[in-house]
Amino acid sequence: MKKKTTTVRPPEDLASTVEVVARGRGVSVNALVVDALIAEVEHVRHDEDFMDKPREITKRDKEILDRLAQ
């Protein structure tokens, strides 16, 4: 799988806590963050209230693109 680099700048106390949690789990900070991101994406994927907003944005964008194409 192709990877993309993203910079995260957490507050120092959160960064320190994340490092301790990662060490406690025996994983890298990167692996811990990726796992947390995957869990959040799965959470919102099943949240219909959340999903309604991206659907509406996509619908509006399509309408605008259709007008531009005319």
C-alpha positions as CSV (number, residue, x, y, z in Angstrom):
1,M,0.0,0.0,0.0
2,K,1.3,3.4,-0.9
3,K,1.9,5.7,2.1
4,K,1.5,9.4,2.5
5,T,3.4,11.5,5.1
6,T,1.3,13.7,7.3
7,T,2.6,16.0,10.0
8,V,0.8,16.1,13.3
9,R,1.6,18.7,16.0
10,P,0.0,17.6,19.3
11,P,0.4,19.5,22.5
12,E,3.6,18.4,24.3
13,D,1.7,16.6,27.1
14,L,-0.4,14.6,24.6
15,A,2.6,13.7,22.6
16,S,4.3,12.4,25.8
17,T,1.3,10.4,26.7
18,V,1.0,8.9,23.2
19,E,4.7,7.9,23.4
20,V,4.1,6.1,26.7
21,V,1.0,4.4,25.4
22,A,2.8,3.2,22.3
23,R,5.7,1.9,24.3
24,G,3.2,0.1,26.6
25,R,1.6,-1.5,23.6
26,G,4.9,-2.4,22.0
27,V,4.2,-0.4,18.9
28,S,5.5,2.7,17.3
29,V,3.8,6.1,17.7
30,N,3.1,6.0,14.0
31,A,1.3,2.6,14.4
32,L,-0.7,3.9,17.3
33,V,-1.8,7.0,15.4
34,V,-2.7,5.0,12.3
35,D,-4.8,2.6,14.4
36,A,-6.5,5.6,16.1
37,L,-7.3,7.2,12.7
38,I,-8.6,3.9,11.3
39,A,-10.9,3.5,14.4
40,E,-12.2,7.1,13.9
41,V,-12.9,6.6,10.2
42,E,-14.8,3.4,11.0
43,H,-16.8,5.2,13.7
44,V,-17.9,8.0,11.4
45,R,-18.5,5.6,8.5
46,H,-21.3,4.1,10.6
47,D,-22.7,7.5,11.8
48,E,-25.5,8.4,9.5
49,D,-25.8,12.0,10.9
50,F,-22.1,12.5,10.0
51,M,-22.4,10.9,6.6
52,D,-25.3,13.2,5.6
53,K,-22.9,16.2,5.6
54,P,-20.3,14.8,3.1
55,R,-23.2,13.6,0.9
56,E,-24.7,17.1,0.8
57,I,-21.3,18.7,0.1
58,T,-20.7,16.2,-2.7
59,K,-24.2,16.9,-4.2
60,R,-23.6,20.6,-4.1
61,D,-20.1,20.2,-5.7
62,K,-21.6,18.1,-8.5
63,E,-24.3,20.7,-9.2
64,I,-21.6,23.4,-9.4
65,L,-19.4,21.2,-11.7
66,D,-22.4,20.4,-13.9
67,R,-23.1,24.2,-14.3
68,L,-19.5,24.9,-15.1
69,A,-19.5,22.2,-17.8
70,Q,-22.4,23.8,-19.6
